Amino acid sequence: MKKIFIFLFLIFTINLALSQIKVVSIEKINLPEKVYSYQMKFSSNGKHLYFSNSSFDGIWRYNIDEKTTQQITNDNFSGFGFDINKTGDKITYRRTVNNGTMNRRQEVVEKNLVDNSTNLLESAQNISVPIYYGDKVVSSKNINDLSDIVVEDNIKVLGIENTKIVIIKNGKKEILDPLGNGSYIWPSISPDGKTILAVDMTQGAFLCTIDGKVTQILGRRNAPSFTHDGKWIVYMLDKDDGHRIISSNIYAVSVDGKTTVQLTNDANININPVCSINENKVAFSTIDGNLFILSYEETK
């Protein structure tokens, strides 16, 4: 019996080691004239891809099946961070309002994508990028206690506050500093809601539990994004000259850090990959604003 167990364990281990991710196709998206892509987010059903440009002065929606592009808003700095609700009929974002003086205000807005109505939710000098916690729009201004809200995904990453990771767990705000005195960017959570992925400015990408216990140091892997099954992390491997990015391609690394696969290898400077929530697809931009959708398959 012991020999059978060891044999089965070895087969399982070998299968994990031999797992690969293989590119099936890379499609360039035909965007309207003077529309450029930089930062992206898939809808929960995978049918739409929302994106902003490098100046974040608007949000657009690309319909993957119909191959059409629609501008959702041109609000100033609205594209820096936004979230779409699970049913896909609403979007929330933060915009910046300048009134011609030195006073700058930030506003949290929710827009109904069915009737195009807009609702101003919060206004202050500084507000975090909003997210959906269940059906409620949450930002730094209304995060004090959400314990009365029942949600399926009770752990969400709100963002970064004073270089630390902010999450909502069981309706309450928690601040995580997994590496100790870290300075973090690009935080996200795994599809199963058990692992946080982020990048530290010194040590690079890492994984930790929702309690902040580090489980894996992955090193220099910028703009990382979990695949929808949580088995891989897609990222960009970029190089710069101290002022600007001079080369970058898209890679994938297994969550155990043992297998790395290059997904793009061309003259473009490919940046900011983001994985679909429910399909084997990765969207990424080029430094000059072109948008691509990469389809892949997982093999043994």
Helices and strands as residue ranges (DSSP letters): H 2-18, E 20-29, E 39-42, E 48-52, E 59-63, E 68-73, G 78-80, E 82-84, E 90-98, E 104-112, E 118-124, E 131-133, E 136-138, E 155-161, E 164-169, E 172-176, E 184-189, E 195-200, E 204-209, E 214-219, E 222-226, E 232-240, E 245-254, E 260-262, E 270-275, E 281-286, E 291-299
